[in-house]
Amino acid sequence: MRWFGKHAFACLWAVLLSLSLRAAEYKLIDGSSLTGEIISADKDGFLLKLEGGGYSPKTDWGKLSDEALVEMSKQPKARKFVEPYVVQPTEEEIHPNPKPLKLTEPTRVARPEVKRSVAGALFAPGGLFFLGLVYIANIFFAFQVARFRWRKPVLVCGLSAVLPVVGPLVFLAMPRWTPPEEIDATAEALQHTTLTVADSGPSLVQQMGLRAGGGEATGAAASGALPRTFGRGDFNFNRRFFETQFADFLPSASDAASAGLVIEIQTQAGNIVADKINRMNTSEVIVRVPGADETPVDFGAIVQITLRRKDG
């Protein structure tokens, strides 16, 4: 059994050796070539068993080409003798420097020139959106002006829709609208008629039981008369109202007629305490405030009027 194993191993080794020594073609530097199996090799050269039969003459290692030397270095018998003749490739040959890449600029199509203008920008999608916002703001501004100037919103907003920006500015420059003064037909008729009366009766201040100089009258009527309040819902505040209700405070009346009394006017902006009416027109009353100059009060801004004592 051991004998069989040794022979099997010898046969396998012979097969491998024969494969390694198979006939190969070796090119020489003069252009010719030798084909066969290497028989022996030393430092001076090598011998081949030619493929057609016979043996080659001993050939020097220097006659082999570079490819043949590389192929010969694979043979175990010749490897140590042929290695000094094999030229190893350099680093540049292994990793050659790449050639510089030359980029060619492609031909581009020229864009057409576009003339820019303000009108073109406004009629662009973004410009139209901006104009829409301005138009909506114009209508909203017109509505606020109508409320501020006491005008009809339909009229102001309609004109502003036709004339943007200009319409709201026109109404803003106009004075605030005031309701027309109510005319008492009976009072107008009496102004043009001469009447003879014995006594017109006491004025409003006298009806409240007050004496000239601030004195107080006795009795139940005097104790419950002041203060007296006039509200917007109950009275229409205009020139006629002040002439009839506060005659003793008019410029034609003496200071003694309203001595000890003041008019407290409550407006949307605050309260005003006056002791005299200097003058009036169709839209406002100008009163005298103690310790201050004249103060105009718009009829439309009055919320309430109170007649009271000066020290009350």
Secondary structure, DSSP 4 states (H G I P E B T S, - for coil): -HHHHHHHHHHHHHHHHHHHT--EEEEBTTS-EEEEEEEEE-SS-EEEEETTSSBPPPB-GGGB-HHHHHHHTTSTTTHHHHGGGPPPPPHHHHSPPPPPPPP-PPPPPPPPP----HHHHHTSHHHHHHHHHHHHHHHHHHHHHHHHTT--HHHHHHHHHHSTTHHHHHHHHSPPP-PPPP--HHHHHHHTS----S-----HHHHTTB-TTS-B--SHHHHTT-SEEEETTT---SHHHHHHH-GGGSTTS-GGGGTTEEEEEEESS-EEEESEEEEE-SSEEEEE-TTS-EEEEEGGGEEEEEEEETT-
